[in-house]
Amino acid sequence: MSLPPSNRRSFIIRLSSISAVLSTGGVLSACGGGSDDGSPVQRSVSFNYGVASGDPLADRVVLWTHAKYGDFDANSDDVTLTWEVASDAAFSHIVSQGQVTATASQSHTAKVDAGGLQAGMQYFFRFRSGSDISPVGQTKTLPASGVQNVKLAVLSCSNYPAGYFHVYAEARRSGAEYALHLGDYLYEYAAGGYASQDAQALDRVVEPTHAILNLDDYRRRYAQYRTDPDLKQLHASMPMIAIWDDHEIANDAWTDGAENHDDATEGPYAQRVAAALQAYHEWMPIRLDSSGEQSKIWRSFDFGNLLSLHMLETRITGRNEPVSIADLTNPATAGQALAELLSPTRQMIGQEQQAWLTQQLHGSSATWQVLGQQVLMARMEFPVSILQHLNAENMDAQAQQAAIASIEAYLTAKATAAQAPHLLTPEQAALLDLRLNPKIGYNLDAWDGYPAAREAILQTAHQLGKKLLVLAGDTHNAWHSDLMLLDGTTKVGEEFATSSVSSPGFEDYLSGIEPALIQQAFLGVIDSLKFLDTQSRGFLLMEFTPEAATGSWHAVDTVKSRSYRAQQLHTASMV
């Protein structure tokens, strides 16, 4: 690479700072280039949102940036960029390079699938336009056969107005080689909406201030999130494999609608989905499916012969409308609602994706088969006696107090049955009788709302003899569970679920119940549940070896202050 003589000195100065910046995990700020020899001054190009990489394969990785002349709302001309991948931070050994254009039609984002790389190698990358150089990023390709150790930082539910993204900073420092984001990368709500009570004090009021509905809205929200320094640094430090959940579109989304969408006042749902998906593909370092369809983001990643990671789309390509807890617990509607819930044709990921997943599981010889997806797959079933008071559709103080009483009554009956069954009262016996007090999943937006679809996946893995591990997010709490078939006795695998980056969990929407009691209730009622944290924001570090898959749950003590402390909550292994 050569530069005009007048720019060599500034370039050497920048090189001397790269190693120091990267060693701290920081992002090197973009540098503008004027001319001091009397030649015309180049228009300055801004790289305001940093750089990112994602969807790594053994020989390639997707590189991303945003480039614009001047400020975000100023000049709209396209920007032609040169991208470079090097084996060293000084870019003295460039191994792959080319040109890409940040176009106005793509929100001035630019992506390239940089090939010609070696498996399991760390690289440095950047973009430049003349003498304007982007921040420098680090990335890594997937390993080849023979790899003995892989570390993934598993993340979910990053809500900008809810608090600072300290969890991203901790994930970057964790020793993880790859970031795995399981959705709710952003939230669609208006200012003053969900988890925004501290937004003004934290200077994190969302932009635009209304609920995002059209393409410009989604683009502006992504741009705001990408100003966060911790998110910028995470993207610049390691490749991310991402999948959307509902809030990248609208709350509790399904194929034909969403809880947080009204066609009458917000326009056709299909138009909103199309806008959301286009913005996602513009702003995320994700590889477009060969079909060109933006909705088809299910895909697999092979980490040598150690693990195969299969990313699932559970929201808009196959999911039927959720069944209501209220309908299931109302005697007048329970029969019809239960028949719908248990229907063998009820879909979560759709037949096309199910066939693809079956093929991937069948064809992989990796030690670990890992599903990267959004919502809890483990069975989280509660007796109706508790659910009639404890469900997401009614969380007022009176309902929570009634829930506490129902939890205590059920746990007392269960303990009595185990220790002194002859002392059971008729009322307690009725609580434990599944005919009189059946169990239903407490969150029917998760896989509990789609039992036949879940059973199809688990049966496939079981029949193929695969070592199955499922990763999940969505709930804002940390979980570890056994995955059981509907027979209740056959274990198929285990689920490791991460807490949230900033979105509040049980401690917020069950604020009238002590977190310890919530934990006691879940662990006491659900036999397959092995660990639960009900009040911490954090991430999950997964380490895979040929012998074991180990999950370590990490948390920060606050997202409401610039100062915080981090700790490890729990560690568990699947062998």
LORO-729671 format. One line per 4 residues: number of its first residue (from 1); their letters; for each residue x, y, z of C-alpha. Coordinates in nm, 4 decimals. Layout:
N
NUM) a) X,Y,Z; ...;
//
This chain:
575
1) mslp) 0.0000,0.0000,0.0000; 0.1307,0.3497,-0.0791; 0.0248,0.6955,0.0324; 0.1060,1.0458,-0.0907;
5) psnr) 0.4241,1.1763,0.0779; 0.2298,1.4472,0.2566; 0.0185,1.1868,0.4365; 0.2915,0.9400,0.5332;
9) rsfi) 0.3791,1.1104,0.8605; 0.0177,1.1123,0.9871; -0.0225,0.7516,0.8748; 0.2859,0.6426,1.0738;
13) irls) 0.1482,0.8202,1.3809; -0.1796,0.6341,1.3437; 0.0033,0.3021,1.3086; 0.1862,0.3573,1.6341;
17) sisa) -0.1447,0.3885,1.8183; -0.3191,0.0841,1.6725; -0.1558,-0.1776,1.8946; -0.2214,0.0241,2.2098;
21) vlst) -0.5853,0.0765,2.1193; -0.6502,-0.2868,2.0326; -0.4741,-0.4125,2.3446; -0.7351,-0.2326,2.5539;
25) ggvl) -1.0211,-0.3465,2.3329; -1.0862,0.0107,2.2221; -1.1970,0.1368,1.8833; -0.9587,0.3533,1.6844;
29) sacg) -1.1396,0.6705,1.5842; -1.1635,0.7610,1.2181; -0.9091,1.0137,1.0959; -0.9924,1.2807,0.8406;
33) ggsd) -0.7438,1.3724,0.5703; -0.6691,1.7213,0.4479; -0.3749,1.8141,0.2252; -0.0876,2.0392,0.3269;
37) dgsp) 0.0824,2.0692,-0.0154; -0.1688,2.2980,-0.1828; -0.3655,2.0244,-0.3604; -0.7488,2.0199,-0.3396;
41) vqrs) -0.8804,1.9134,0.0004; -1.0510,1.5747,-0.0003; -1.4068,1.5605,0.1280; -1.3921,1.4065,0.4733;
45) vsfn) -1.5509,1.0660,0.5181; -1.6973,0.9795,0.8587; -1.7071,0.6265,1.0027; -1.9351,0.7246,1.2908;
49) ygva) -2.0588,0.3759,1.3753; -1.7337,0.1857,1.3753; -1.6713,-0.1479,1.2084; -1.8032,-0.4979,1.2609;
53) sgdp) -1.7523,-0.8512,1.1380; -1.9790,-1.1517,1.1420; -2.0906,-1.4860,1.0019; -1.7353,-1.6272,1.0036;
57) ladr) -1.6548,-1.9371,0.8011; -1.3251,-2.1230,0.7756; -1.2116,-1.9169,0.4744; -1.4094,-1.5948,0.4924;
61) vvlw) -1.5953,-1.3462,0.7097; -1.8448,-1.0644,0.6524; -1.7017,-0.7154,0.7142; -1.9233,-0.4129,0.7839;
65) thak) -1.9009,-0.0387,0.8212; -2.0997,0.2815,0.7710; -1.9386,0.5591,0.5686; -2.0696,0.9036,0.4824;
69) ygdf) -1.9432,1.2371,0.3653; -1.9965,1.4651,0.6610; -2.2700,1.4012,0.9186; -2.5448,1.1394,0.9119;
73) dans) -2.8144,1.3790,0.7850; -2.5916,1.5746,0.5473; -2.4552,1.4787,0.2032; -2.6158,1.1656,0.0591;
77) ddvt) -2.3564,1.0763,-0.2061; -2.2354,0.7177,-0.2250; -1.8882,0.6533,-0.0802; -1.6463,0.4162,-0.2530;
81) ltwe) -1.4273,0.2345,-0.0025; -1.1247,0.0107,-0.0099; -1.1398,-0.2716,0.2427; -0.8327,-0.4497,0.3729;
85) vasd) -0.7721,-0.7614,0.5831; -0.4270,-0.8084,0.7326; -0.2504,-1.0590,0.9517; -0.0983,-0.7792,1.1616;
89) aafs) -0.2252,-0.4607,1.3257; 0.0098,-0.2404,1.1222; -0.1376,-0.3753,0.7947; 0.2065,-0.4554,0.6589;
93) hivs) 0.0838,-0.8006,0.5495; -0.2478,-0.7556,0.3699; -0.4005,-1.0929,0.2816; -0.7295,-0.9842,0.1237;
97) qgqv) -0.8611,-0.6555,-0.0141; -1.1056,-0.5020,-0.2558; -1.3582,-0.2272,-0.3063; -1.7127,-0.1795,-0.1827;
101) tata) -1.9545,0.1131,-0.1933; -2.1528,0.2554,0.0960; -2.4660,0.3553,-0.0910; -2.7456,0.5878,0.0083;
105) sqsh) -2.9925,0.3143,-0.0901; -2.8437,0.0918,0.1820; -2.8380,0.3631,0.4494; -2.4676,0.4267,0.3711;
109) takv) -2.3747,0.0882,0.5158; -2.1250,-0.1327,0.3350; -2.0733,-0.5078,0.3646; -1.8299,-0.7408,0.1964;
113) dagg) -1.7735,-1.1154,0.2195; -1.3959,-1.1148,0.2557; -1.2533,-1.4446,0.1301; -0.9147,-1.6042,0.0851;
117) lqag) -0.8543,-1.6404,0.4594; -0.7054,-1.9260,0.6625; -0.9059,-2.1334,0.9114; -0.8864,-2.0488,1.2813;
121) mqyf) -0.6823,-1.7335,1.2273; -0.7183,-1.3896,1.3801; -0.7124,-1.0948,1.1399; -0.7274,-0.7178,1.1445;
125) frfr) -0.9503,-0.5259,0.9054; -1.0384,-0.1703,0.8097; -1.1972,0.0449,0.5413; -1.0528,0.3585,0.3849;
129) sgsd) -1.1439,0.6326,0.1436; -0.8352,0.8200,0.0355; -0.6623,0.9186,0.3568; -0.9738,0.8696,0.5710;
133) ispv) -0.9394,0.5422,0.7573; -1.2057,0.3605,0.9552; -1.1545,0.2193,1.3035; -0.9524,-0.1022,1.2984;
137) gqtk) -1.1360,-0.4219,1.3808; -1.0277,-0.7701,1.4830; -1.1970,-1.0817,1.3555; -1.1416,-1.4563,1.3433;
141) tlpa) -1.2301,-1.7332,1.1005; -1.3824,-2.0617,1.2106; -1.1360,-2.3366,1.3001; -1.0644,-2.6451,1.0931;
145) sgvq) -1.0800,-3.0064,1.2098; -0.8797,-3.0874,1.5195; -0.9833,-2.7843,1.7243; -0.9989,-2.8718,2.0945;
149) nvkl) -1.1526,-2.5574,2.2462; -1.4034,-2.2924,2.1365; -1.5439,-2.0059,2.3467; -1.8649,-1.8195,2.2648;
153) avls) -2.0069,-1.5131,2.4423; -2.3859,-1.5570,2.4311; -2.5894,-1.2344,2.4473; -2.9515,-1.1239,2.4282;
157) csny) -3.1936,-0.8371,2.4924; -3.0003,-0.5111,2.4749; -3.2418,-0.2267,2.5474; -3.0792,0.1161,2.5009;
161) pagy) -3.3044,0.3222,2.7331; -3.3010,0.0571,3.0081; -2.9358,0.1152,3.0933; -2.5740,0.1048,2.9891;
165) fhvy) -2.4303,-0.1829,2.7903; -2.1696,-0.2884,3.0487; -2.2421,-0.6509,2.9655; -2.0967,-0.6024,2.6175;
169) aear) -1.7761,-0.4731,2.7754; -1.7542,-0.7766,3.0035; -1.8213,-1.0160,2.7160; -1.5350,-0.8553,2.5252;
173) rsga) -1.3010,-0.9113,2.8216; -1.4155,-1.2685,2.8845; -1.1766,-1.4485,2.6515; -1.4549,-1.5320,2.4068;
177) eyal) -1.3481,-1.5759,2.0456; -1.6911,-1.5227,1.8905; -2.0024,-1.3310,1.9974; -2.3424,-1.4935,1.9599;
181) hlgd) -2.6391,-1.2545,1.9762; -2.9728,-1.4342,2.0132; -3.1997,-1.1408,1.9408; -3.3609,-0.8252,2.0723;
185) ylye) -3.0477,-0.6427,1.9578; -3.2711,-0.3355,1.9718; -3.6264,-0.2507,2.0832; -3.9004,-0.0901,1.8793;
189) yaag) -4.0858,0.1054,2.1497; -4.1421,0.4807,2.1696; -3.9669,0.7046,2.4203; -4.1349,0.6488,2.7543;
193) gyas) -4.2186,0.2913,2.6573; -4.0914,-0.0348,2.8012; -3.8047,-0.0010,3.0542; -3.7560,0.3691,2.9781;
197) qdaq) -3.8212,0.5209,3.3208; -3.4537,0.6143,3.3669; -3.3744,0.6963,3.0041; -3.3703,1.0730,3.0420;
201) aldr) -3.1487,1.0653,3.3500; -2.9101,0.8283,3.1704; -2.9187,1.0381,2.8504; -3.0481,0.7360,2.6614;
205) vvep) -3.3841,0.8518,2.5251; -3.4550,0.6613,2.2047; -3.4469,0.8102,1.8571; -3.6845,0.8536,1.6904;
209) thai) -3.9042,0.9190,1.9928; -4.2057,0.7422,1.8399; -4.2416,0.3664,1.7952; -4.0421,0.2642,1.4901;
213) lnld) -4.2576,0.1581,1.1970; -4.0977,0.2411,0.8616; -3.7549,0.1934,0.7073; -3.6210,0.5339,0.8107;
217) dyrr) -3.7368,0.4716,1.1695; -3.5573,0.1367,1.1962; -3.2421,0.2801,1.0387; -3.2334,0.5690,1.2865;
221) ryaq) -3.2809,0.3337,1.5821; -2.9959,0.1074,1.4655; -2.7756,0.4130,1.4182; -2.8442,0.5274,1.7731;
225) yrtd) -2.7658,0.1870,1.9217; -2.4412,0.1740,1.7243; -2.3234,0.4956,1.8919; -2.2909,0.3056,2.2190;
229) pdlk) -1.9158,0.2705,2.2908; -1.9409,-0.0766,2.4471; -2.1362,-0.2124,2.1522; -1.8914,-0.0490,1.9104;
233) qlha) -1.5970,-0.2088,2.0844; -1.7582,-0.5504,2.0983; -1.8201,-0.5413,1.7237; -1.4640,-0.4275,1.6605;
237) smpm) -1.3162,-0.6998,1.8809; -1.4669,-1.0252,1.7546; -1.7024,-1.1588,1.4868; -2.0709,-1.1795,1.5746;
241) iaiw) -2.3189,-1.4474,1.4705; -2.6630,-1.2942,1.5153; -3.0289,-1.3838,1.4819; -3.3294,-1.1609,1.5375;
245) ddhe) -3.6062,-1.2125,1.7911; -3.9307,-1.0168,1.8091; -3.8233,-0.6645,1.9078; -3.6195,-0.6132,1.5926;
249) iand) -3.9706,-0.6109,1.4418; -4.2426,-0.5758,1.7104; -4.3169,-0.7374,2.0467; -4.4399,-1.0987,2.0394;
253) awtd) -4.4220,-1.1186,1.6612; -4.5506,-1.4114,1.4598; -4.6016,-1.4784,1.0889; -4.9084,-1.2601,1.0404;
257) gaen) -4.8994,-1.0115,1.3268; -4.7574,-0.8982,1.6590; -4.8831,-0.7948,2.0002; -4.7290,-0.4515,1.9451;
261) hdda) -4.8749,-0.3815,1.6012; -5.2129,-0.2465,1.4945; -5.2847,-0.2514,1.1219; -5.5558,0.0118,1.1618;
265) tegp) -5.3241,0.2758,1.3074; -4.9767,0.1574,1.2052; -5.0278,0.0263,0.8536; -4.9955,-0.3232,0.7065;
269) yaqr) -4.7882,-0.5582,0.9206; -4.6137,-0.7000,0.6134; -4.4772,-0.3553,0.5285; -4.3401,-0.3140,0.8798;
273) vaaa) -4.1717,-0.6557,0.8647; -4.0149,-0.5741,0.5280; -3.8758,-0.2456,0.6624; -3.7428,-0.4132,0.9770;
277) lqay) -3.5701,-0.6905,0.7830; -3.4114,-0.4526,0.5336; -3.2700,-0.2372,0.8148; -3.1443,-0.5484,0.9966;
281) hewm) -2.9555,-0.6692,0.6911; -2.8137,-0.3217,0.6330; -2.6858,-0.2698,0.9865; -2.5839,-0.6207,1.0947;
285) pirl) -2.2764,-0.8155,0.9738; -2.4871,-1.1013,0.8401; -2.4559,-1.2936,0.5136; -2.7625,-1.2849,0.2869;
289) dssg) -2.9096,-1.6254,0.2004; -2.8298,-1.7484,-0.1508; -3.2005,-1.7237,-0.2360; -3.1889,-1.3489,-0.1761;
293) eqsk) -3.4791,-1.3742,0.0708; -3.4054,-1.1613,0.3758; -3.6347,-1.3672,0.6000; -3.4268,-1.6851,0.5501;
297) iwrs) -3.1595,-1.6346,0.8125; -3.1433,-1.9918,0.9414; -2.7882,-2.1099,0.8784; -2.5141,-2.3353,1.0190;
301) fdfg) -2.1545,-2.2790,1.1299; -1.9052,-2.5642,1.1700; -1.6305,-2.5132,1.4273; -1.4134,-2.7914,1.2904;
305) nlls) -1.5447,-3.1273,1.4074; -1.6025,-2.9964,1.7618; -1.9406,-2.8295,1.7248; -2.1989,-2.7412,1.4643;
309) lhml) -2.4012,-2.4299,1.5442; -2.7439,-2.4167,1.3821; -2.9122,-2.0748,1.4010; -3.2931,-2.0888,1.3945;
313) etri) -3.5514,-1.8285,1.2905; -3.8501,-1.8708,1.5226; -4.0533,-1.5553,1.4609; -4.1839,-1.4686,1.1163;
317) tgrn) -4.1361,-1.7536,0.8700; -4.3303,-2.0306,1.0427; -4.4697,-1.9261,1.3808; -4.8445,-1.9519,1.4373;
321) epvs) -5.0211,-1.6956,1.6545; -4.9646,-1.7623,2.0277; -5.2389,-1.9201,2.2378; -5.3534,-1.7050,2.5297;
325) iadl) -5.2998,-1.8101,2.8929; -5.6304,-1.6396,2.9703; -5.8101,-1.8644,2.7202; -5.6436,-2.1750,2.8636;
329) tnpa) -5.7397,-2.0929,3.2219; -6.0964,-1.9818,3.1398; -6.3347,-2.2827,3.1572; -6.5437,-2.1353,2.8761;
333) tagq) -6.2545,-2.1271,2.6290; -6.0105,-2.3821,2.7711; -6.1158,-2.6750,2.5513; -6.0715,-2.4958,2.2209;
337) alae) -5.7516,-2.3245,2.3327; -5.6002,-2.6531,2.4531; -5.6851,-2.8249,2.1246; -5.5117,-2.5453,1.9360;
341) llsp) -5.2086,-2.5587,2.1652; -5.1674,-2.9352,2.1261; -5.2389,-2.9508,1.7526; -4.9776,-3.1678,1.5754;
345) trqm) -4.9693,-2.9173,1.2879; -4.8927,-2.6182,1.5089; -4.5738,-2.4539,1.3777; -4.2864,-2.2617,1.5356;
349) igqe) -4.0190,-2.2685,1.2629; -4.2191,-2.4045,0.9698; -4.1819,-2.7161,0.7600; -3.9094,-2.5818,0.5302;
353) qqaw) -3.6814,-2.4857,0.8181; -3.7602,-2.8089,1.0030; -3.6535,-3.0111,0.6983; -3.3339,-2.8054,0.6724;
357) ltqq) -3.2531,-2.8587,1.0423; -3.3116,-3.2332,1.0146; -3.0726,-3.2438,0.7187; -2.8092,-3.0442,0.9079;
361) lhgs) -2.8298,-3.2669,1.2151; -2.8157,-3.5790,1.0045; -2.5162,-3.4621,0.8025; -2.3012,-3.3258,1.0854;
365) satw) -2.0401,-3.5427,1.2540; -1.9424,-3.2771,1.5095; -1.9293,-3.3766,1.8764; -2.1799,-3.1076,1.9790;
369) qvlg) -2.4965,-3.0106,1.7958; -2.5884,-2.6603,1.9167; -2.9092,-2.4705,1.8422; -2.8717,-2.0940,1.8580;
373) qqvl) -3.2216,-1.9554,1.8930; -3.4289,-1.7076,2.0879; -3.6821,-1.8484,2.3329; -3.6730,-2.1144,2.6039;
377) marm) -3.7104,-2.4667,2.4674; -3.7123,-2.6447,2.8044; -4.0516,-2.7215,2.9527; -4.1525,-2.4487,3.2008;
381) efpv) -4.4909,-2.5785,3.3069; -4.6829,-2.4538,3.6084; -5.0100,-2.5825,3.7557; -5.3181,-2.3831,3.6621;
385) silq) -5.3714,-2.3025,4.0303; -5.0614,-2.0791,4.0082; -5.0927,-1.9596,3.6488; -5.4400,-1.8156,3.7048;
389) hlna) -5.2627,-1.5584,3.9227; -4.9127,-1.5555,3.7730; -4.8940,-1.4776,3.4038; -4.7670,-1.2044,3.1766;
393) enmd) -5.1171,-1.0785,3.0991; -5.1842,-0.9683,3.4574; -4.9011,-0.8610,3.6871; -5.0797,-0.6191,3.9206;
397) aqaq) -5.0124,-0.6215,4.2972; -5.3242,-0.8189,4.3860; -5.2430,-1.0903,4.1312; -4.8876,-1.1156,4.2614;
401) qaai) -5.0026,-1.1586,4.6214; -5.2468,-1.4277,4.5119; -4.9622,-1.5889,4.3178; -4.7437,-1.5990,4.6289;
405) asie) -5.0173,-1.7796,4.8208; -5.0748,-2.0271,4.5368; -4.7022,-2.0979,4.5049; -4.6643,-2.1639,4.8742;
409) aylt) -4.9721,-2.3895,4.8774; -4.8449,-2.5972,4.5846; -4.4893,-2.6316,4.7175; -4.6218,-2.7308,5.0594;
413) akat) -4.8414,-2.9982,4.9019; -4.5518,-3.1283,4.6913; -4.3198,-3.1458,4.9937; -4.5851,-3.3202,5.2012;
417) aaqa) -4.6398,-3.5790,4.9287; -4.2674,-3.6515,4.9194; -4.2065,-3.6658,5.2944; -4.5353,-3.7682,5.4567;
421) phll) -4.8005,-3.8550,5.1985; -5.0386,-3.9817,5.4663; -5.0683,-3.6214,5.5908; -5.1960,-3.4847,5.2580;
425) tpeq) -5.5277,-3.3037,5.2895; -5.7922,-3.3469,5.0186; -5.7187,-2.9908,4.9034; -5.3470,-3.0670,4.8717;
429) aall) -5.4140,-3.3923,4.6887; -5.6284,-3.1977,4.4416; -5.3425,-2.9531,4.3769; -5.1157,-3.2439,4.2810;
433) dlrl) -5.3751,-3.4190,4.0628; -5.2943,-3.3315,3.7009; -5.6530,-3.4066,3.5994; -5.7829,-3.1440,3.8395;
437) npki) -5.4873,-2.9065,3.8271; -5.3086,-2.9553,3.4928; -4.9710,-2.7996,3.4149; -4.9314,-2.5425,3.1359;
441) gynl) -4.6284,-2.3511,3.0154; -4.6143,-2.0141,3.1892; -4.4806,-1.8392,2.8751; -4.6636,-1.9494,2.5620;
445) dawd) -4.4541,-1.7165,2.3464; -4.1719,-1.9673,2.4068; -4.1560,-2.3309,2.2896; -4.4115,-2.4261,2.5570;
449) gypa) -4.6655,-2.2651,2.3255; -4.5613,-2.4990,2.0427; -4.5192,-2.8439,2.2021; -4.5561,-3.0510,1.8838;
453) area) -4.2938,-2.8438,1.7019; -4.0560,-2.8771,1.9958; -4.1109,-3.2524,2.0177; -4.0304,-3.2892,1.6470;
457) ilqt) -3.6870,-3.1293,1.6971; -3.6081,-3.3207,2.0159; -3.7204,-3.6523,1.8670; -3.5020,-3.5916,1.5615;
461) ahql) -3.1941,-3.5293,1.7742; -3.2762,-3.8268,1.9964; -3.3296,-4.0688,1.7078; -3.0060,-3.9563,1.5422;
465) gkkl) -2.8175,-4.0036,1.8693; -2.6907,-3.6465,1.8701; -2.5450,-3.4632,2.1693; -2.7853,-3.1677,2.1680;
469) lvla) -2.7287,-2.8360,2.3429; -2.9733,-2.5479,2.3034; -2.8893,-2.1814,2.3612; -3.1638,-1.9286,2.4362;
473) gdth) -3.2244,-1.5690,2.5401; -3.5452,-1.3619,2.5476; -3.6477,-1.3922,2.9153; -3.3907,-1.1488,3.0643;
477) nawh) -3.3004,-1.4165,3.3203; -3.0413,-1.6957,3.3330; -3.1454,-2.0627,3.3101; -3.0040,-2.4135,3.2860;
481) sdlm) -3.2388,-2.7061,3.2213; -3.2591,-3.0620,3.0989; -3.4429,-3.1066,2.7696; -3.6996,-3.3829,2.8082;
485) lldg) -3.9305,-3.5565,2.5643; -4.3040,-3.5427,2.6284; -4.2828,-3.8811,2.7997; -4.1224,-3.6914,3.0888;
489) ttkv) -3.8447,-3.9471,3.1363; -3.6232,-3.9313,2.8256; -3.3508,-3.6693,2.8382; -3.2373,-3.5468,2.4959;
493) geef) -2.9963,-3.2670,2.5843; -2.9585,-2.9513,2.7895; -3.0473,-2.5860,2.7528; -2.8230,-2.2968,2.8584;
497) atss) -3.0012,-1.9618,2.8509; -2.8471,-1.6195,2.8963; -2.9760,-1.3220,3.0893; -3.0120,-0.9821,2.9218;
501) vssp) -2.7657,-0.7070,2.8393; -2.9909,-0.4416,2.9959; -3.3601,-0.5348,2.9827; -3.5136,-0.5959,3.3290;
505) gfed) -3.6236,-0.9439,3.4332; -3.8422,-1.1026,3.6985; -3.7233,-0.8532,3.9589; -3.9046,-0.5812,3.7608;
509) ylsg) -4.2283,-0.7289,3.6308; -4.2780,-0.9441,3.9408; -4.1594,-0.6668,4.1707; -4.4066,-0.7624,4.4420;
513) iepa) -4.2442,-1.1046,4.4849; -3.8980,-1.1494,4.6326; -3.6478,-1.2816,4.3745; -3.5585,-1.5673,4.6123;
517) liqq) -3.9222,-1.6799,4.6215; -3.9470,-1.6666,4.2425; -3.6366,-1.8819,4.2203; -3.7731,-2.1205,4.4826;
521) aflg) -4.1027,-2.1499,4.2981; -3.9462,-2.2365,3.9630; -3.6937,-2.4805,4.1065; -3.9588,-2.6376,4.3258;
525) vids) -4.2242,-2.6793,4.0563; -4.0103,-2.7677,3.7524; -3.8111,-3.0859,3.8035; -3.5986,-3.0428,3.4871;
529) lkfl) -3.4770,-2.6970,3.5902; -3.1237,-2.7000,3.7356; -3.0340,-2.3324,3.7747; -3.2126,-1.9976,3.7613;
533) dtqs) -3.1073,-1.6425,3.8381; -3.4038,-1.4067,3.8667; -3.2505,-1.0615,3.9036; -2.9193,-1.0090,3.7186;
537) rgfl) -2.8160,-0.8597,3.3870; -2.5354,-1.0469,3.2202; -2.4117,-1.2882,2.9555; -2.3289,-1.6561,2.9170;
541) lmef) -1.9796,-1.7760,2.8299; -1.9900,-2.1180,2.6648; -1.6699,-2.3217,2.6359; -1.6702,-2.6356,2.4231;
545) tpea) -1.4144,-2.9153,2.4381; -1.4441,-3.2753,2.3126; -1.5223,-3.3845,2.6693; -1.7641,-3.1170,2.7941;
549) atgs) -1.9674,-2.8066,2.7188; -1.9377,-2.5643,3.0099; -2.1522,-2.2599,3.0664; -2.0485,-1.9747,3.2958;
553) whav) -2.3074,-1.7123,3.3767; -2.1614,-1.3657,3.4346; -2.3443,-1.0610,3.5685; -2.3022,-0.6910,3.6409;
557) dtvk) -2.4459,-0.5379,3.9571; -2.6066,-0.2408,3.7783; -2.6761,-0.0991,3.4338; -2.7927,0.2328,3.5778;
561) srsy) -2.4506,0.3755,3.6636; -2.1251,0.4221,3.4771; -1.9564,0.2431,3.7657; -2.0339,-0.1234,3.8172;
565) raqq) -1.8941,-0.4521,3.9406; -1.8906,-0.7822,3.7567; -1.9114,-1.1321,3.8983; -1.9530,-1.4938,3.7951;
569) lhta) -2.2869,-1.6305,3.9153; -2.2745,-1.9988,3.8311; -2.0989,-2.2646,3.6251; -2.2416,-2.5897,3.4878;
573) smv) -2.1228,-2.8530,3.2426; -2.2820,-3.0974,3.0050; -2.0741,-3.4048,2.9325;
//
